Amino acid sequence: MRKRRRFSWLRLIIFSLILILSIVIVAFHSFSWIVKAIYPTHYIDIVEKYAEVYNIDPYLVLSIIKNESKFNPEAVSRKDARGLMQIAPITGQWASEKLPIESYSQDMLFDPELNIQIGCWYLSILNNQFASNFELVVAAYNAGNGNVSRWLSNPEYSADGKNLDNIPFGETRIYQQRVLRDYERYKRIYE
């Protein structure tokens, strides 16, 4: 009788351990799926293509797209910035002259490939201007390179003229924090 009880308990313990292990495995896979749904890689082929062309980290591009448009290619901001990377009409016009883009129109900014190309091209310009300082590049993508340059030359915002100690635009400060946070998360999830 005692042997039967021990065997029953042993079977119950083994069954319980297998059940717990199965739950942990399913939970891990579900968690991974949920995290990847929160940090998607939509348009990754286009992102990687132009990130390579313009020497930009693709995770930075994905982080900017996530924060700018939430991967909606039809997004339009209050200031009429358009598409995935929220390209302003003036930036689109400038890019159309420099890249060059034939028969350019603002509606072309809704095309994911062109939008990402212009966004990566612009990020490369900011990257060169701000010596690959991610914090400055991200702030400039939101607030404009002229504003960031002025802030760097103002001791109220920059003690050393190379880094921002304070960003006077609340929107830019929050944007920078979110993009840099998401950049780190993209790297952690997908590398």
N, C-alpha and C positions, 0 to 999 in steps of 0.2 A: 504494500500500500504506500509506504514512504517513497519507494522508488518511482511509483507512478506520479505522486505529487511533485517530486523533484523534477521529473521529466516534463510535467505540465508547466511548472513554473519556468523551467529552462526554455521551453517552446514559447511561452508567453513573452519572456524577456527578449528572445531572438526575434520574434515577430514584431515586438514593439520597436526594437532597434532598427529593423528593416523599414518599418513604417516611418519612423522619425527620419531616417536617412533619405527615404523617397521624398518626404515632404520638403526636406532641406534642398534637395536637388531641384525639385519643381519650383520652389520659391526662388532659388538662385537664378534659374532660367527665366522665370517671370520677371524678376527684378531687372535682369539684364535687358529684357525686351522693353520694359517700362522706361528704363533709363535711355535706351536708344530711341524710343518714341519721343521723349522729351528733348533729346539732342539728336535730331535727324540729320541725315547726310543727303538730303534731296539735291539733285543737280551736281552730285559729286564728280561726275566725269567732266563736266564743264568747269567746275571749280578747280579741279586738279590740272586741267589743261592750261588755264590762264594763270593759275598760281605758279606753275612752272615757267611759263613764258615770261612773267613779270617778277619772278623770284620772290614770291609772297608765300607765307605759310598758309596752306589750305585751311587749317583749323581757325586761323584768324578770319579768313573769308567766311567760313561757315558761321562763326560767332557774330560777325557783322550782319550777315543775312538774317540770322535768327532774331537779332535785336532790331534790325531796321524794318523787316517786312514779315517776319515769322514764316518765311518761305512762300509768300504770296506774290506771284509775278505781276499781279494786277494792282498791287498796293500803290496808293497815292497819299502823300503827306499833306498837311495843312499848307506847306510851302511849295507844293506841286512837285516834290521829288517823286520819282517813279521807279517802279519795279522792285526786284529782289534786293538790290543794294541801295535803293532810294537815291538814284542819281538825279541831282538837280538839273533843270533844263540848261542852265548856263554851263555846267560841267559837261553835259552831253554835247552841247554845241562845240565847246573847246576840244573835247575828245574827237569829235567828228572831223575837225580840221587837222588835228595832230596825227591821228592813226592812219590814214584818213578813212572815213566812212562815207561811201557814195550815197547820194540822194537821202541824206539824213533828215529825219523828222523826229519830233519829241515822242511820237507814238512808238518809235522803234525801241525806246527805253523799256517797253514792256516785254520785249523779247529776252528770255532768260540768258541766252548765250551772249548777246551784245551787252546786256546790262552787267553781267559778270565780267566780261572783258573790260568794259570801261571802269568798273569798280576796282579791278585788279591793277589796271593801268594807273588809276589815280592813287591807289595805295602805294604803288612803287614810287610815284613822285613824292608822296609824303614820307615814305621810308628813306629816300635819298635826302630830302630836306632836313629831316630830324634824326639823321644818323642811326636809323633802325631802332630808335627808342620806341618800343611798342606803346607805352603810355602816351607819348606825345602824338604818335601816328593816329591812335584811336581818338584822342581828344580832337585832333585836327580834322579827322574824317567827319566828326559831328559838328564842331564849332567853326571850322574853316582854318586853313593854315595861317592866314593873316592874324586872326585872333590869338592863336597859340604863340606865334612869333612875338606879338605885342606883350602877351603875358610873360614870356620868358625874359623880356627886357625890362620888366617891371619888378623891382624888389619886393613889392607887396605880394606877388604871386610866385616868384622864383628867387631863391637866395643865391643860386649859383649861375643862373642864366642858361642852364642845361636841362634842368628838371623842374616840373611844376610842383610847388609845395601846396598851392591852393588854386582851384579852378573856380573863377567867379560865376560861371554859368551853372546853376544847379542842374539843369537838364544834361549838360555835358559831363558834369561830375558823376551823376548817376549812370549815364550811358557808358562812360569809361569803366566804371566799376563792374557793370553787368557784362560788357564785352570781354573784359579781361578775366572775369570769373568763368564765363562760358568757354573762353579759349582754353583755360586750364582744364575744365571738365571735358571738353572735346578731346584734348590730348590724353587725358587719363582713360577715357572710355575706349578710344579707337586705336591707341598706340599699343 
